[in-house]
Amino acid sequence: MKRFAILLFVPLLFLAGTQRVEAVPKAATSPASILATLGFSVFPEAQPIPAFTLRMVDGKSISIGDLKGKYVFLNFWATWCPPCQKEMPSMEALYAKFGKKNFAMLAVSVREDPKTVEKFLSSKKYSFPIALDPDGAVSAMFVGRGIPTTYILDPQGRAIAGLVGGREWNTSDAIDAFSEILEK
């Protein structure tokens, strides 16, 4: 069953990439159209995602289902990835700004030894949850083109948009876009 889910979900980002929604004016109304202004590929329909639970760096477990009811910034990254490293401070800024609102963030380390991730994070001050996927079983369902890969999930836990590549998440455009989404 897990392989079946993998085969269905990863191609969505490829499909969305070929049907990219053009940037829309600031007066955009739907969260998907707002995300398109940030360069996200918007899925034609919100997509249910497979349930998963991972161990976090702090030893606790987190289930993606625990985050339902909020918009979720789901990011897949690795310590050896320069664009991942570069975007993480701006992810922290975004989380600091919106983490107390209808917003959650989960960064998933892709196919790395937990000790490598812990060592990398030991000199960083990130407050957002960071999960470990050392065997890549969960990440394989979501990462098809490379990392970092970011998905936005709606409050029902469905993927509404995805983006491959690093970004600056604390720009005024990103802050304004997430503010508008979270007001809805």
C-alpha positions as MATLAB code, in Angstrom:
seq = 'MKRFAILLFVPLLFLAGTQRVEAVPKAATSPASILATLGFSVFPEAQPIPAFTLRMVDGKSISIGDLKGKYVFLNFWATWCPPCQKEMPSMEALYAKFGKKNFAMLAVSVREDPKTVEKFLSSKKYSFPIALDPDGAVSAMFVGRGIPTTYILDPQGRAIAGLVGGREWNTSDAIDAFSEILEK';
ca = [
       0.000    0.000    0.000;
       2.837    2.404    0.840;
       4.415    1.909   -2.606;
       1.068    2.654   -4.215;
       0.820    5.943   -2.304;
       4.362    6.848   -3.321;
       3.583    6.316   -6.971;
       0.523    8.546   -6.758;
       1.781   11.484   -4.705;
       5.260   12.347   -6.034;
       4.024   12.918   -9.618;
       1.661   15.639   -8.362;
       4.520   18.091   -8.034;
       5.607   17.222  -11.566;
       2.043   17.677  -12.824;
       1.595   20.914  -10.949;
       4.883   22.152  -12.344;
       3.545   21.752  -15.858;
       0.284   23.504  -14.992;
       1.752   26.387  -13.078;
      -0.711   29.060  -12.091;
       0.451   32.453  -13.245;
       1.175   35.128  -10.680;
      -1.953   36.955   -9.644;
      -2.479   40.429   -8.258;
      -2.151   41.091   -4.515;
      -5.960   41.043   -4.294;
      -5.902   37.252   -4.789;
      -8.532   35.511   -2.747;
      -7.764   31.799   -2.475;
      -4.772   30.465   -0.555;
      -3.671   28.579   -3.675;
      -3.638   31.705   -5.832;
      -1.772   33.589   -3.098;
       0.847   30.813   -2.981;
       1.200   31.029   -6.763;
       2.414   34.608   -6.333;
       5.344   33.176   -4.332;
       6.268   30.736   -7.097;
       4.502   27.657   -5.751;
       3.085   25.155   -8.198;
      -0.572   24.894   -7.272;
      -2.304   21.530   -7.483;
      -5.488   21.467   -9.598;
      -7.291   20.067   -6.525;
      -6.234   19.740   -2.887;
      -4.558   16.349   -2.506;
      -4.886   14.064    0.490;
      -1.482   12.987    1.721;
      -0.475    9.688    3.283;
      -0.438    9.602    7.078;
       3.002    9.382    8.639;
       4.709    9.606   12.004;
       8.393   10.421   12.500;
      10.765   10.828   15.411;
      11.881   14.388   15.981;
      15.362   15.560   16.897;
      14.235   16.012   20.519;
      13.202   12.327   20.670;
       9.436   12.911   20.618;
       7.260   11.635   17.792;
       5.174   13.763   15.488;
       2.350   12.684   13.234;
       1.288   14.790   10.287;
      -2.275   14.252   11.496;
      -1.390   16.138   14.697;
      -1.085   19.301   12.609;
      -4.575   19.220   11.083;
      -6.554   22.367   11.686;
      -3.645   24.588   10.648;
      -1.904   25.537    7.454;
       1.276   23.465    7.428;
       4.620   24.408    5.899;
       6.095   20.942    5.215;
       9.746   21.128    4.179;
      12.151   18.339    3.150;
      15.854   19.128    3.520;
      19.341   17.740    4.258;
      22.410   19.035    6.089;
      24.636   18.672    2.999;
      22.302   20.815    0.844;
      23.475   24.470    0.519;
      20.040   25.824   -0.570;
      18.487   24.012    2.416;
      20.995   25.563    4.791;
      20.453   28.982    3.278;
      16.661   28.973    3.596;
      16.449   27.634    7.154;
      17.075   30.986    8.927;
      14.266   32.549    6.900;
      12.032   29.562    7.735;
      12.777   30.312   11.400;
      11.723   33.937   10.852;
       8.480   32.817    9.191;
       7.800   30.376   12.022;
       8.545   33.042   14.650;
       6.085   35.383   12.954;
       3.219   32.922   12.409;
       3.854   29.900   14.657;
       1.323   31.080   17.228;
      -1.407   31.523   14.615;
      -3.212   29.020   12.404;
       0.215   27.898   11.115;
       2.554   24.968   11.719;
       5.930   24.095   10.291;
       7.624   20.729   10.001;
      11.079   20.261    8.492;
      11.954   16.658    7.624;
      15.587   15.636    7.284;
      15.880   13.356    4.244;
      17.924   10.132    4.432;
      20.504   11.248    6.956;
      21.929    9.684   10.076;
      20.254   11.299   13.105;
      23.668   12.050   14.661;
      24.646   14.048   11.552;
      21.462   16.101   11.812;
      21.865   16.627   15.557;
      25.468   17.788   15.068;
      24.406   20.206   12.312;
      21.623   21.623   14.492;
      23.751   21.913   17.630;
      25.000   25.356   16.573;
      21.632   26.536   15.217;
      18.743   28.105   17.089;
      15.713   26.774   15.207;
      12.488   26.588   17.174;
      10.354   24.893   14.521;
       9.896   21.106   14.730;
      12.502   19.049   12.881;
      11.796   15.389   12.141;
      14.151   12.627   11.095;
      13.566   10.285    8.157;
      16.837    8.321    8.131;
      15.633    5.568    5.787;
      13.815    7.972    3.457;
      10.547    6.012    3.562;
       8.397    9.095    4.214;
      10.449   11.502    2.113;
      10.191    9.218   -0.916;
       6.457    9.985   -1.040;
       7.092   13.723   -1.332;
      10.501   14.401   -2.879;
      10.772   13.744   -6.592;
      12.817   16.546   -8.095;
      15.261   17.417   -5.351;
      15.594   19.248   -2.092;
      14.638   21.454   -0.530;
      11.034   20.675   -1.384;
       8.222   22.497    0.389;
       4.519   21.725    0.448;
       1.728   23.767    1.932;
      -1.076   21.757    3.487;
      -4.508   23.219    4.129;
      -6.214   22.900    7.536;
      -7.809   19.623    6.374;
      -4.307   18.161    5.932;
      -4.338   18.168    2.121;
      -1.498   19.416   -0.075;
      -2.524   22.522   -2.000;
       0.823   23.618   -3.435;
       4.454   22.580   -3.723;
       7.774   24.151   -4.532;
      11.211   22.733   -5.287;
      14.261   24.794   -4.387;
      15.326   27.139   -1.639;
      13.615   30.451   -1.004;
      13.843   33.418    1.325;
      10.725   33.087    3.462;
      11.058   36.320    5.415;
      10.639   38.728    2.498;
       7.790   41.238    2.625;
       6.038   39.353   -0.219;
       6.177   36.041    1.670;
       5.105   37.637    4.964;
       2.213   39.436    3.253;
       1.147   36.263    1.430;
       1.136   34.087    4.560;
      -0.625   36.864    6.507;
      -3.378   36.928    3.921;
      -3.699   33.122    3.858;
      -3.895   32.877    7.631;
      -6.585   35.561    7.822;
      -8.926   33.352    5.780;
];
